[in-house]
Amino acid sequence: MKLSKFCSEDLITFNLKATTKDGILKELVELASKSNLVKDSAELLQDVRERENLVTTGVGYGVAFPHAKTKATKGIVIAFGRSDKGVEFDAMDHKPAHLFFLIAAPEDAIGAHLNVMARLSYIMKSEENRNKMMAVTSPGELLQMLDAIE
């Protein structure tokens, strides 16, 4: 699965400025809203917050996958953000998150968004891959990396 078909260079930042969980969600939604697939950024933010309130999407190892199925998008969108300092994200390992993948999927997406999340989870399981994500400096390089990992 080529994750780059759900993301583009303008949906990637290596310099998240927020220092709180909610700030990160706002910043990632703002980034995702650059996609023409996002119809309503306010609704997307509300849906991502509601999902986050159910259970944290901070999976540990410095990684978080905030996500939502929402009417606010007409296709699957991935926005990526990195925080070198890290942000407290209620992660399962109680450590700050540095790598954030916001995944927005339409409400009628049956399994595609689950495949995207599973693929990202598989990639982020590897410490080597996480280290590469922390070191990458260009959006194009990040997209190539995501697509190249077997």
Secondary structure, 3 states (H helix, E strand, C coil): CCHHHHCCHHHEECCCCCCCHHHHHHHHHHHHCCCCCECCHHHHHHHHHHHHHHCCCEEECCEECCEEEECCECCCEEEEEEEEEEECCCCCCCCCEEEEEEEEEECCCCCHHHHHHHHHHHHHCCHHHHHHHHHCCCHHHHHHHHHHCC
